[in-house]
C-alpha cells in the first residue's frame, strides 16, 4: 500500500514542521513547489494522500520521529498540530489524520503489538476544556468546512494556488478560490502583507477561523486575530498571524 502516499509532498510537509528545530531553516519554498504540482482528474491515488503523521514518522525510533504535538520547543507542539491540521485538511488531496492526531496526541506509535492501546476518545470531553479538547475543536471545525459540499474543497472542484512568506505557506482553495488559508511554522514575521501571500484582489474577505482564538488557544499562545466574521480584508492589508498555526479567510 505504500503507493498511496504522495511521498515528495509529505516529506516537504515534514521538513517545514521541523524548521523550528533548525535556526535559519525555511522549507516553505520547497513545500510550495510540491503543492503547486498539477492536480489532474483521474490522478493515481498515491498522488492524492496528504498527511503530517504516519506510523513511520512518529514511532520515536530516532529522536526526530516524534508526534507533532510532542515536538520541541517545549510548549509549542500543539500549536504545530493545529497548523499541520489546516494544511492537511484544506489543501488538495485526500487527508489522513493518524491515531489521535486530531486531539494533539503525544504518545508515539509502537510497533510492539503488546504496547498499550491509545484511545483518542479519552480526550472527549472532560468537565473543563484542555489543550487536547481545544485542538480537537479546531480539527472539528476544519473537518466541517471540508465536508461542506458548497465549499468545493473535495475532488476536482478544488483549485489551489500556493505562495510563501517567512516560514509561511498561503494558498487559495475551494470553489472559485473563495477560501484563503495561511499556515505558519514558527514565523518570525507575524505581520505579513496579504498581497505578498497571494490574497486575490477584487473583493473583501472575512476571517472565519484563527487557531489563536481563545476557543482554540493552547499552551498560553497569544491571540493574533484579524477581526473575525465582521472583518473586511482586502489584498494589501496586513494580516496578523500566529507564530505557529493557521488563519482561514473566506470571500465576504
DOMARNU-707439 format. One line per field, with one value per residue (C-alpha): residue in one letter; residue number from 0; x, y, z. Coordinates in nm, 3 decimals. Example, Ala and Ser with C-alpha at 12.3 -4.5 7.8 and 13.67 -1.06 7.14 Angstrom:
// residues 2
rest A / S
nr 0 / 1
x 1.230 / 1.367
y -0.450 / -0.106
z 0.780 / 0.714
// end
This chain:
// residues 252
rest X / X / X / X / X / X / X / X / X / X / X / X / X / X / X / X / X / X / X / X / X / X / X / X / X / X / X / X / X / X / X / X / X / X / X / X / X / X / X / X / X / X / X / X / X / X / X / X / X / X / X / X / X / X / X / X / X / X / X / X / X / X / X / X / X / X / X / X / X / X / X / X / X / X / X / X / X / X / X / X / X / X / X / X / X / X / X / X / X / X / X / X / X / X / X / X / X / X / X / X / X / X / X / X / X / X / X / X / X / X / X / X / X / X / X / X / X / X / X / X / X / X / X / X / X / X / X / X / X / X / X / X / X / X / X / X / X / X / X / X / X / X / X / X / X / X / X / X / X / X / X / X / X / X / X / X / X / X / X / X / X / X / X / X / X / X / X / X / X / X / X / X / X / X / X / X / X / X / X / X / X / X / X / X / X / X / X / X / X / X / X / X / X / X / X / X / X / X / X / X / X / X / X / X / X / X / X / X / X / X / X / X / X / X / X / X / X / X / X / X / X / X / X / X / X / X / X / X / X / X / X / X / X / X / X / X / X / X / X / X / X / X / X / X / X / X / X / X / X / X / X / X
nr 0 / 1 / 2 / 3 / 4 / 5 / 6 / 7 / 8 / 9 / 10 / 11 / 12 / 13 / 14 / 15 / 16 / 17 / 18 / 19 / 20 / 21 / 22 / 23 / 24 / 25 / 26 / 27 / 28 / 29 / 30 / 31 / 32 / 33 / 34 / 35 / 36 / 37 / 38 / 39 / 40 / 41 / 42 / 43 / 44 / 45 / 46 / 47 / 48 / 49 / 50 / 51 / 52 / 53 / 54 / 55 / 56 / 57 / 58 / 59 / 60 / 61 / 62 / 63 / 64 / 65 / 66 / 67 / 68 / 69 / 70 / 71 / 72 / 73 / 74 / 75 / 76 / 77 / 78 / 79 / 80 / 81 / 82 / 83 / 84 / 85 / 86 / 87 / 88 / 89 / 90 / 91 / 92 / 93 / 94 / 95 / 96 / 97 / 98 / 99 / 100 / 101 / 102 / 103 / 104 / 105 / 106 / 107 / 108 / 109 / 110 / 111 / 112 / 113 / 114 / 115 / 116 / 117 / 118 / 119 / 120 / 121 / 122 / 123 / 124 / 125 / 126 / 127 / 128 / 129 / 130 / 131 / 132 / 133 / 134 / 135 / 136 / 137 / 138 / 139 / 140 / 141 / 142 / 143 / 144 / 145 / 146 / 147 / 148 / 149 / 150 / 151 / 152 / 153 / 154 / 155 / 156 / 157 / 158 / 159 / 160 / 161 / 162 / 163 / 164 / 165 / 166 / 167 / 168 / 169 / 170 / 171 / 172 / 173 / 174 / 175 / 176 / 177 / 178 / 179 / 180 / 181 / 182 / 183 / 184 / 185 / 186 / 187 / 188 / 189 / 190 / 191 / 192 / 193 / 194 / 195 / 196 / 197 / 198 / 199 / 200 / 201 / 202 / 203 / 204 / 205 / 206 / 207 / 208 / 209 / 210 / 211 / 212 / 213 / 214 / 215 / 216 / 217 / 218 / 219 / 220 / 221 / 222 / 223 / 224 / 225 / 226 / 227 / 228 / 229 / 230 / 231 / 232 / 233 / 234 / 235 / 236 / 237 / 238 / 239 / 240 / 241 / 242 / 243 / 244 / 245 / 246 / 247 / 248 / 249 / 250 / 251
x 0.000 / 0.299 / 0.195 / -0.095 / 0.128 / 0.231 / 0.577 / 0.753 / 0.495 / 0.466 / 0.842 / 0.830 / 0.544 / 0.763 / 1.064 / 0.862 / 0.726 / 1.082 / 1.212 / 1.172 / 1.436 / 1.686 / 1.763 / 1.776 / 1.587 / 1.281 / 1.134 / 0.824 / 0.959 / 1.020 / 0.678 / 0.518 / 0.681 / 0.528 / 0.185 / 0.176 / 0.236 / -0.057 / -0.354 / -0.539 / -0.865 / -0.818 / -0.479 / -0.345 / -0.439 / -0.075 / -0.067 / -0.369 / -0.295 / -0.169 / -0.067 / 0.155 / 0.189 / 0.222 / 0.339 / 0.691 / 0.710 / 0.603 / 0.745 / 1.034 / 1.272 / 1.508 / 1.496 / 1.328 / 1.033 / 0.807 / 0.434 / 0.361 / 0.217 / 0.527 / 0.785 / 1.004 / 1.046 / 0.857 / 0.507 / 0.462 / 0.379 / 0.002 / 0.022 / 0.207 / -0.061 / -0.321 / -0.101 / -0.048 / -0.414 / -0.513 / -0.261 / -0.371 / -0.746 / -0.774 / -0.511 / -0.553 / -0.570 / -0.716 / -0.631 / -0.514 / -0.517 / -0.314 / -0.405 / -0.526 / -0.354 / -0.684 / -0.659 / -0.292 / -0.182 / 0.176 / 0.229 / 0.439 / 0.327 / 0.462 / 0.547 / 0.511 / 0.168 / 0.176 / 0.204 / -0.088 / -0.364 / -0.434 / -0.791 / -0.837 / -1.189 / -1.036 / -0.998 / -1.370 / -1.490 / -1.380 / -1.566 / -1.330 / -1.153 / -0.795 / -0.530 / -0.642 / -1.007 / -0.910 / -0.700 / -0.995 / -1.231 / -1.001 / -0.997 / -1.374 / -1.430 / -1.193 / -1.344 / -1.687 / -1.558 / -1.403 / -1.715 / -1.941 / -2.000 / -2.074 / -1.711 / -1.571 / -1.278 / -1.311 / -1.239 / -1.150 / -1.366 / -1.086 / -0.844 / -0.530 / -0.261 / 0.025 / 0.252 / 0.505 / 0.616 / 0.861 / 0.816 / 0.468 / 0.255 / -0.051 / -0.295 / -0.627 / -0.862 / -1.222 / -1.474 / -1.382 / -1.088 / -1.334 / -1.109 / -0.762 / -0.552 / -0.230 / -0.025 / 0.280 / 0.564 / 0.733 / 0.741 / 0.942 / 0.713 / 0.368 / 0.254 / 0.264 / 0.126 / -0.176 / -0.098 / 0.253 / 0.091 / -0.142 / -0.478 / -0.682 / -0.766 / -1.106 / -1.305 / -1.311 / -1.256 / -1.371 / -1.185 / -1.374 / -1.112 / -0.796 / -0.603 / -0.511 / -0.872 / -0.949 / -1.168 / -0.867 / -0.580 / -0.325 / -0.007 / -0.069 / -0.037 / -0.133 / -0.431 / -0.350 / -0.692 / -0.785 / -1.137 / -1.331 / -1.653 / -1.707 / -1.368 / -1.339 / -0.986 / -0.854 / -0.532 / -0.257 / -0.377 / -0.151 / -0.250 / -0.189 / -0.057 / 0.010 / 0.374 / 0.271 / -0.081 / -0.328 / -0.575 / -0.865 / -1.034 / -1.348 / -1.475 / -1.733
y 0.000 / 0.237 / 0.356 / 0.552 / 0.816 / 1.141 / 1.098 / 1.403 / 1.647 / 1.464 / 1.486 / 1.861 / 1.893 / 1.709 / 1.932 / 2.250 / 2.119 / 2.067 / 2.411 / 2.543 / 2.289 / 2.438 / 2.812 / 2.969 / 2.687 / 2.767 / 2.489 / 2.683 / 2.727 / 2.357 / 2.273 / 2.529 / 2.366 / 2.030 / 2.175 / 2.359 / 2.044 / 1.995 / 1.805 / 1.637 / 1.450 / 1.075 / 1.110 / 0.796 / 0.760 / 0.778 / 1.139 / 1.229 / 1.125 / 1.409 / 1.378 / 1.516 / 1.193 / 0.824 / 0.516 / 0.557 / 0.929 / 0.919 / 0.595 / 0.762 / 0.508 / 0.803 / 1.138 / 1.313 / 1.074 / 1.247 / 1.309 / 1.658 / 1.767 / 1.640 / 1.822 / 2.090 / 2.371 / 2.282 / 2.422 / 2.466 / 2.118 / 2.153 / 2.484 / 2.299 / 2.028 / 2.289 / 2.428 / 2.088 / 2.005 / 2.306 / 2.221 / 1.857 / 1.916 / 2.218 / 2.156 / 1.937 / 1.563 / 1.307 / 1.399 / 1.139 / 1.201 / 0.949 / 0.783 / 1.070 / 1.349 / 1.540 / 1.558 / 1.653 / 1.301 / 1.291 / 0.916 / 0.761 / 0.483 / 0.149 / -0.140 / -0.366 / -0.529 / -0.566 / -0.189 / -0.013 / 0.092 / 0.461 / 0.585 / 0.941 / 0.942 / 0.967 / 1.338 / 1.396 / 1.583 / 1.647 / 1.890 / 2.174 / 2.250 / 2.128 / 2.173 / 1.841 / 1.943 / 2.278 / 2.103 / 1.872 / 2.170 / 2.315 / 1.990 / 1.954 / 2.300 / 2.236 / 1.895 / 2.059 / 2.315 / 2.046 / 1.829 / 2.120 / 2.043 / 2.409 / 2.499 / 2.288 / 2.150 / 1.793 / 1.631 / 1.821 / 2.122 / 2.250 / 2.495 / 2.562 / 2.829 / 2.840 / 3.128 / 3.164 / 3.401 / 3.373 / 3.008 / 3.055 / 2.876 / 3.054 / 2.914 / 2.987 / 2.693 / 2.592 / 2.673 / 2.992 / 3.043 / 3.156 / 3.046 / 3.169 / 2.977 / 3.092 / 2.833 / 2.929 / 2.708 / 2.929 / 3.253 / 3.547 / 3.778 / 3.774 / 4.070 / 3.986 / 4.164 / 3.971 / 4.059 / 3.911 / 3.595 / 3.577 / 3.701 / 3.757 / 4.116 / 4.249 / 4.152 / 4.152 / 3.851 / 3.779 / 3.577 / 3.256 / 3.061 / 3.152 / 2.894 / 3.157 / 3.247 / 3.170 / 2.870 / 2.708 / 2.851 / 2.608 / 2.640 / 3.005 / 3.125 / 3.492 / 3.581 / 3.722 / 3.800 / 3.989 / 4.089 / 3.767 / 3.745 / 4.121 / 4.189 / 4.303 / 4.220 / 4.314 / 4.238 / 4.462 / 4.471 / 4.337 / 4.002 / 3.923 / 3.568 / 3.323 / 3.229 / 2.874 / 2.797 / 2.896 / 3.161 / 3.089 / 3.368 / 3.342 / 3.577 / 3.802
z 0.000 / 0.002 / -0.342 / -0.194 / -0.034 / -0.206 / -0.059 / -0.208 / -0.074 / 0.257 / 0.308 / 0.246 / 0.497 / 0.747 / 0.670 / 0.722 / 1.050 / 1.181 / 1.080 / 1.434 / 1.539 / 1.298 / 1.323 / 0.979 / 0.807 / 0.595 / 0.381 / 0.275 / -0.079 / -0.133 / 0.011 / -0.220 / -0.523 / -0.434 / -0.352 / -0.686 / -0.888 / -1.127 / -0.990 / -1.273 / -1.292 / -1.256 / -1.088 / -0.919 / -0.554 / -0.445 / -0.565 / -0.354 / 0.006 / 0.231 / 0.594 / 0.867 / 1.066 / 0.986 / 1.178 / 1.037 / 1.113 / 1.480 / 1.619 / 1.810 / 1.660 / 1.634 / 1.820 / 1.526 / 1.496 / 1.747 / 1.742 / 1.611 / 1.946 / 2.130 / 1.920 / 2.075 / 2.151 / 2.466 / 2.476 / 2.100 / 1.975 / 1.994 / 1.810 / 1.535 / 1.543 / 1.451 / 1.173 / 1.010 / 1.057 / 0.850 / 0.578 / 0.560 / 0.570 / 0.339 / 0.069 / -0.239 / -0.191 / 0.048 / 0.410 / 0.657 / 1.033 / 1.229 / 1.560 / 1.773 / 1.579 / 1.593 / 1.974 / 1.993 / 2.090 / 2.220 / 2.272 / 1.994 / 1.767 / 1.881 / 1.650 / 1.954 / 1.938 / 2.317 / 2.372 / 2.547 / 2.310 / 2.256 / 2.263 / 2.130 / 2.272 / 2.619 / 2.540 / 2.478 / 2.676 / 3.037 / 3.256 / 3.165 / 2.837 / 2.800 / 2.534 / 2.386 / 2.359 / 2.205 / 1.940 / 1.875 / 1.846 / 1.578 / 1.381 / 1.407 / 1.263 / 0.971 / 0.900 / 0.893 / 0.644 / 0.424 / 0.431 / 0.329 / -0.039 / -0.111 / -0.033 / -0.318 / -0.119 / -0.242 / -0.574 / -0.888 / -0.795 / -0.571 / -0.730 / -0.530 / -0.578 / -0.327 / -0.222 / 0.060 / 0.332 / 0.621 / 0.733 / 0.594 / 0.333 / 0.197 / -0.057 / -0.218 / -0.235 / -0.271 / -0.540 / -0.728 / -0.487 / -0.221 / 0.067 / 0.160 / 0.412 / 0.580 / 0.771 / 0.978 / 1.101 / 1.358 / 1.160 / 1.292 / 1.092 / 1.248 / 1.040 / 0.670 / 0.364 / 0.234 / -0.128 / -0.099 / 0.035 / -0.265 / -0.134 / -0.453 / -0.537 / -0.635 / -0.328 / 0.051 / 0.276 / 0.630 / 0.890 / 0.966 / 1.165 / 1.353 / 1.554 / 1.814 / 1.901 / 2.269 / 2.186 / 2.016 / 2.224 / 2.366 / 2.565 / 2.660 / 2.300 / 2.243 / 2.026 / 1.680 / 1.535 / 1.219 / 1.315 / 1.272 / 1.074 / 1.071 / 0.913 / 0.552 / 0.447 / 0.103 / -0.079 / 0.052 / 0.411 / 0.683 / 0.832 / 1.197 / 1.214 / 1.496 / 1.543 / 1.466 / 1.348 / 1.079 / 0.966 / 0.727 / 0.531 / 0.320 / 0.049 / 0.215
// end
